[in-house]
Amino acid sequence: MAVNISKKIMRQLGRTNAQFNLIEEGDRVLVGLSGGKDSLTMLHAMKEQQRRAPFAFDILALTVSYGMGEDYSYLSEHCKAHGIEHVVHETNTYEVAQEKIRHNSSFCSFFSRMRRGYLYTAALEHGCNKVALGHHLDDAAESFFMNFTYNGHLRSLAPKYRAENGLVVIRPLIQMRERQLAACALDNGWQTIGDEACPAMRFDVKMPHARAEMKSLLHELEATHPKLFVSLNAAFGHLSEDSFFDPEHWNL
């Protein structure tokens, strides 16, 4: 079954991988597959990268089930049709959330932590040494402005880091735009999952507003400054730490 991954996506994937040494010889990478446009594009781009790379590595697609009776058989069938190993990792996240989440509280960080923890655990169980997450440049920019605006912290999303359990976490799409990934999913006619799969949709909880506000703000800024995300991508790699208000980084 043919998949159409644009040359631009594959070229950027290769550049990002080379710049940050994301995937190396002998790696077994667990790819977090939610079924959304980002994770599906990442999975297929990595599958194509696996075919092209001058070194060998393995990938395993893994979907976290929240214990709400979800049916991910179509994802398993999709992966099988494309020769990709796929596992559904069953959890009781929904049950736990009913006890932990308070009325009208925020939920994003809770589910994010739970999902990330399950991915790390599953990676070790399946003999993987790396975990691939589908965050893109828009996510990194939004996270930066959210931390800057609400937390007073200059922080974004690293292309690569080591988790406490020793796993290396990578973000192969971190220098790509969200619209590129959406276009790829649309061009291939993939069935994708959106926010409707989030367990929080079944709770009386406060919908997150900060990220939506940052997305809107960045959209307005980009309309005025078309090269905004090009500059942000460059800026995230050129930090002048001694120019801020932290004495630990002053060159004195």
ZAMI-949550 format. One line per 3 residues: number of its first residue (from 1); their letters; for each residue x, y, z of C-alpha. Coordinates in steps of 0.1 Angstrom, whole numbers, always signed. Each point is the difference from the previous one (the first is absolute). Last residue first. Layout:
# residues N
NUM> A> X:Y:Z | ...
//
This chain:
# residues 252
252> LNW> +321:+375:+348 | -17:-19:-28 | -35:+0:+15
249> HEP> -18:-33:-1 | -4:-6:+37 | -10:+37:+4
246> DFF> -34:-7:-17 | -15:+33:-13 | +6:-7:-37
243> SDE> +27:+9:-24 | +24:-27:+13 | -23:-27:-14
240> SLH> +4:+11:-36 | -19:-30:-15 | +3:-7:-37
237> GFA> -18:-33:-7 | -35:+11:+10 | +7:+32:-18
234> ANL> +3:-18:-34 | -33:-17:+3 | -16:+32:+13
231> SVF> +14:+19:-30 | -14:-25:-25 | -32:+1:+20
228> LKP> -4:+37:-3 | +10:+2:-37 | -35:+12:-10
225> HTA> +1:+30:+24 | -34:+17:+0 | -21:-31:-7
222> ELE> +25:-19:+22 | -8:+22:+30 | -37:-6:-4
219> HLL> +4:-38:-2 | +24:+1:+29 | -26:+18:+21
216> SKM> -27:-25:-10 | +22:-30:+9 | +10:+17:+33
213> EAR> -37:+5:+9 | -8:-36:-9 | +29:-12:+22
210> AHP> -12:+21:+29 | -37:-9:-2 | -2:-36:+12
207> MKV> -35:-12:+5 | -11:-1:+36 | -14:-33:+11
204> DFR> -33:-17:+2 | +14:-33:-12 | -7:-22:-30
201> MAP> +19:+22:-24 | +29:-3:+24 | +7:-35:-12
198> CAE> +14:+15:-33 | -12:-20:-31 | -22:+29:-12
195> DGI> +31:+22:-1 | +9:-14:-34 | +5:-35:-15
192> TQW> +9:-4:-36 | -11:-22:-29 | +27:+4:-26
189> GND> -9:+14:-35 | +37:+1:-10 | -2:+37:-11
186> LAC> -19:+9:+32 | +25:-16:+23 | +29:+17:-19
183> AAL> -19:+34:+0 | -5:-2:+38 | +37:-8:+5
180> QRE> +11:+30:-21 | -25:+22:+18 | +15:-8:+33
177> RMQ> +33:+14:-10 | +32:-20:+1 | +31:+5:+22
174> ILP> -12:-22:+29 | -11:-28:-23 | +26:-26:+12
171> RIV> -7:+7:+37 | +23:-24:+20 | -1:-15:+35
168> VLG> +30:-20:+11 | -9:-26:+27 | +21:+0:+32
165> NEA> -28:-3:+25 | +2:+37:+8 | -6:+10:-36
162> RYK> +29:+11:-23 | -6:+28:-24 | -4:+7:-37
159> PAL> -16:+26:-22 | -6:+22:+31 | -34:+16:+5
156> SRL> -1:+36:+13 | +11:+20:+31 | +7:+36:+9
153> HGN> -20:+2:+32 | -23:+27:+14 | -27:-26:+5
150> YTF> -30:+14:-19 | +14:+21:-28 | +35:-16:-6
147> NMF> -12:-35:+7 | -29:+4:-23 | +21:+17:-26
144> FSE> +26:-28:+0 | -27:-27:+0 | -17:+16:-30
141> AAD> +33:+2:-19 | +9:-36:+7 | -35:-12:-9
138> DLH> +2:+19:-33 | +34:-15:-7 | -14:-35:+3
135> HGL> -6:-26:+28 | -5:-36:-12 | +19:-19:+27
132> AVK> +26:-27:-7 | +12:-22:+29 | +35:-15:+1
129> NCG> +16:-31:+14 | -27:-24:-8 | -1:-35:+14
126> HEL> -38:-5:+0 | -4:+3:+38 | +24:+30:+1
123> AAT> -20:+19:-26 | -33:-10:+17 | +11:+17:+33
120> YLY> +11:+32:-18 | -32:+1:-21 | -21:-5:+32
117> GRR> +18:+28:+18 | -6:+24:-30 | -37:-8:+0
114> MRS> -4:+6:+37 | +20:+33:-1 | -20:+12:-30
111> FFS> -33:-10:+16 | +7:+20:+31 | +16:+30:-19
108> CFS> -31:+4:-22 | -26:-4:+27 | -9:+34:+15
105> SNH> -26:+0:+28 | -37:+5:-2 | -7:-27:+25
102> RIK> +31:-18:+13 | +20:-25:-20 | +16:-28:+21
99> EQA> -27:-26:+6 | -17:+2:-35 | +35:+3:-14
96> VEY> +10:-34:+13 | -29:-17:-18 | +8:+18:-32
93> TNT> +37:-8:+2 | -6:-38:+5 | +25:-10:-26
90> EHV> +3:-23:-31 | +30:+4:-22 | -10:-7:-36
87> VHE> +29:-14:-20 | +10:+6:-36 | +28:-14:-22
84> IGH> +0:+18:-34 | -3:-19:-33 | -22:+26:-16
81> AKC> -32:-21:+0 | +8:-11:+35 | +2:+36:+12
78> HES> -34:+9:-15 | -15:-32:+14 | +13:+9:+35
75> LYS> -13:+35:-4 | -34:-14:-11 | -1:-23:+30
72> YDE> +4:+30:+24 | -34:-4:+16 | -3:+20:+31
69> GMG> -18:-15:+30 | +8:+28:+23 | +32:-16:+14
66> YSV> +23:+29:-10 | +16:-20:-28 | +36:+10:-8
63> TLA> +10:-7:-36 | +34:-14:-8 | +18:+0:-33
60> LID> +33:-20:+1 | +30:+11:-21 | +33:-18:-7
57> FAF> +33:+14:-11 | +26:-8:-26 | +25:+25:-16
54> PAR> +3:+16:-34 | -35:+14:+5 | -24:-2:-30
51> RQQ> -24:-28:+11 | +0:+11:+37 | -6:+36:-11
48> EKM> -31:-12:-19 | -13:-17:+32 | +10:+31:+19
45> AHL> -21:+22:-23 | -29:-25:+3 | +1:+2:+38
42> MTL> +5:+37:+2 | -30:+6:-24 | -22:-22:+21
39> SDK> +12:+16:+32 | -8:+35:-12 | -33:-7:-17
36> GGS> -14:-17:+30 | -1:-38:+6 | +16:+3:+34
33> LGV> +31:-18:-12 | +30:+5:+24 | +29:-15:-20
30> LVR> +22:-24:+20 | +34:+1:-15 | +24:-30:-1
27> DGE> +34:+15:-7 | +27:-21:-17 | +17:+28:-18
24> EIL> -12:+34:+10 | -32:+21:+1 | -1:+35:+15
21> NFQ> +35:+11:-8 | -9:+36:+6 | +10:+17:-32
18> ANT> -1:-32:-21 | -35:-9:+11 | -13:+35:-5
15> RGL> +15:+1:-35 | -14:-34:-9 | -35:+9:+12
12> QRM> +2:+33:-19 | +8:-18:-32 | -27:-26:+6
9> IKK> -26:+27:+6 | +11:+21:-30 | +0:-30:-23
6> SIN> -36:-6:+9 | -11:-33:+15 | -25:-18:-23
3> VAM> -7:-35:+12 | -5:-30:-23 | -17:-32:+12
//
